[in-house]
Amino acid sequence: MELQDKRVLLTGASGGIGKEVAKALEAKGAKLLLVARNSNKLEALKDSLEFPHQHEILVADLSTDGGLEKVKQTCLNLSQKGQRIDVLINNAGSNQFSFLAQRTTASIELEIRLNLLVPMLLSQSALSWISRPGIILNVGSTFGSIGFPGYTTYCAAKSGLQRFSEALDRELDGSGIRTLYLAPRATDTSLNDHLVNQMNQKLGNKSDSPTIVAEHVIDILEKEQAARWIGWPEKIFARINQILPTVVSNSIRKQQDTIHHFINQVHGK
Ligand SMILES: NC(=O)c1ccc[n+]([C@@H]2O[C@H](COP(=O)([O-])OP(=O)(O)OC[C@H]3O[C@@H](n4cnc5c(N)ncnc54)[C@H](OP(=O)(O)O)[C@@H]3O)[C@@H](O)[C@H]2O)c1
């Protein structure tokens, strides 16, 4: 899709990746509807853009029914004014690095909700307000393809998001709406606290700057590529894990002590 003058709804806009995606989309001539919970951060982001008056903010807690309804009504209103959203980017997400045994039911539910159920419900909602041609882009993770200790719930959610994206793209084949999936690897944002960053360093896991992810967002939208994994060797591991999961299990087993050391620190042990 050519992004010039397209209207893009970006969730998680004020986060590390969201901010860079917003800048990159603006540079391509897109008009943005920036969504997150914290209005000050959204205002600051909007003001930091080159043409703030071309963009809107929408304060909504997407983990609530009210937040989702607010997005829907806003998009339907825009649609009635002839300002349909052309692209929905489901980017809001969160995770907790923790043993499953230590997680509360509420925290598991919230993580599944924000990373999986919310993109599904926003995609469903979008069917009534998105342009045709239109694009839904779901931001997943390498952890959607590789089960990793300490991220059981997040892996489950992002894995579900990948399959959801694939199924919806096939379901909507010929409708004018594409559903794409982008899986970043570790990225330098506040999603990862200092212990996770230390662990990644120790394990030799590379971390991208959010600007790299933003470049991929632009590219996948322009090419309308169904799915993309960012980074070597992660994209190869994702494939190997599908065909030969034991190889990946053996590799992670060698890292087990390091991983447990850092999870235990999270739990204050
Ligand atoms: N960073 C990484 O290592 C990494 C790697 C792979 C994939 N990803 C994925 O990339 C996406 C962006 O991550 P990030 O690193 O940019 O995270 P981040 O810096 O923590 O930003 C998260 C964004 O989501 C918003 N958000 C959180 N809860 C929300 C809620 N209930 N309702 C509405 N908005 C909410 C936050 O704003 P408010 O708090 O103001 O609501 C913020 O704008 C996520 O889907 C993440 O899973 C990240």
The ligand as a MOL file (V3000), in Angstrom:
LIG
                    3D

  0  0  0     0  0            999 V3000
M  V30 BEGIN CTAB
M  V30 COUNTS 48 52 0 0 0
M  V30 BEGIN ATOM
M  V30 1 N 10.4890 -4.4050 23.1020 0
M  V30 2 C 10.6750 -5.6500 22.7130 0
M  V30 3 O 11.6880 -6.3090 23.0610 0
M  V30 4 C 9.6670 -6.3150 21.8040 0
M  V30 5 C 10.0660 -7.4670 21.1050 0
M  V30 6 C 9.1580 -8.1110 20.2890 0
M  V30 7 C 7.8600 -7.6090 20.1750 0
M  V30 8 N 7.4940 -6.4910 20.8600 0 CHG=1
M  V30 9 C 6.1100 -6.0360 20.7290 0
M  V30 10 O 6.1010 -4.7140 20.2010 0
M  V30 11 C 4.9400 -4.0110 20.6640 0
M  V30 12 C 5.3710 -2.6700 21.2450 0
M  V30 13 O 6.2420 -2.9160 22.3370 0
M  V30 14 P 7.1840 -1.8100 22.9890 0
M  V30 15 O 8.5000 -2.4520 23.2060 0
M  V30 16 O 7.0970 -0.5390 22.2300 0 CHG=-1
M  V30 17 O 6.4740 -1.6580 24.4160 0
M  V30 18 P 6.3580 -0.3830 25.3720 0
M  V30 19 O 7.4670 0.5640 25.1290 0
M  V30 20 O 6.1640 -0.9370 26.7430 0
M  V30 21 O 5.0040 0.3160 24.8770 0
M  V30 22 C 3.7530 -0.2950 25.0920 0
M  V30 23 C 2.6620 0.6290 24.5320 0
M  V30 24 O 1.3980 0.0060 24.7480 0
M  V30 25 C 0.5380 0.9190 25.4410 0
M  V30 26 N -0.3700 0.1510 26.2970 0
M  V30 27 C -0.0260 -0.7200 27.2800 0
M  V30 28 N -1.1310 -1.1930 27.8750 0
M  V30 29 C -2.1960 -0.6270 27.2480 0
M  V30 30 C -3.5990 -0.7040 27.4200 0
M  V30 31 N -4.1560 -1.4750 28.3750 0
M  V30 32 N -4.3860 0.0260 26.6060 0
M  V30 33 C -3.8490 0.8180 25.6500 0
M  V30 34 N -2.5330 0.9270 25.4450 0
M  V30 35 C -1.7180 0.2210 26.2360 0
M  V30 36 C 1.4970 1.8100 26.2360 0
M  V30 37 O 0.9620 3.0840 26.5560 0
M  V30 38 P 0.1740 3.3930 27.9360 0
M  V30 39 O 0.9520 2.7270 29.0240 0
M  V30 40 O 0.1130 4.8830 28.0290 0
M  V30 41 O -1.1780 2.7920 27.7340 0
M  V30 42 C 2.6210 1.9820 25.2180 0
M  V30 43 O 2.2500 2.9720 24.2850 0
M  V30 44 C 4.2720 -4.9460 21.6810 0
M  V30 45 O 3.2090 -5.6090 21.0700 0
M  V30 46 C 5.3780 -5.9270 22.0500 0
M  V30 47 O 4.8550 -7.1550 22.4700 0
M  V30 48 C 8.3730 -5.8240 21.6520 0
M  V30 END ATOM
M  V30 BEGIN BOND
M  V30 1 1 1 2
M  V30 2 2 2 3
M  V30 3 1 2 4
M  V30 4 1 4 5
M  V30 5 2 4 48
M  V30 6 2 5 6
M  V30 7 1 6 7
M  V30 8 2 7 8
M  V30 9 1 8 9
M  V30 10 1 8 48
M  V30 11 1 9 10
M  V30 12 1 9 46
M  V30 13 1 10 11
M  V30 14 1 11 12
M  V30 15 1 11 44
M  V30 16 1 12 13
M  V30 17 1 13 14
M  V30 18 2 14 15
M  V30 19 1 14 16
M  V30 20 1 14 17
M  V30 21 1 17 18
M  V30 22 2 18 19
M  V30 23 1 18 20
M  V30 24 1 18 21
M  V30 25 1 21 22
M  V30 26 1 22 23
M  V30 27 1 23 24
M  V30 28 1 23 42
M  V30 29 1 24 25
M  V30 30 1 25 26
M  V30 31 1 25 36
M  V30 32 1 26 27
M  V30 33 1 26 35
M  V30 34 2 27 28
M  V30 35 1 28 29
M  V30 36 1 29 30
M  V30 37 2 29 35
M  V30 38 1 30 31
M  V30 39 2 30 32
M  V30 40 1 32 33
M  V30 41 2 33 34
M  V30 42 1 34 35
M  V30 43 1 36 37
M  V30 44 1 36 42
M  V30 45 1 37 38
M  V30 46 2 38 39
M  V30 47 1 38 40
M  V30 48 1 38 41
M  V30 49 1 42 43
M  V30 50 1 44 45
M  V30 51 1 44 46
M  V30 52 1 46 47
M  V30 END BOND
M  V30 END CTAB
M  END
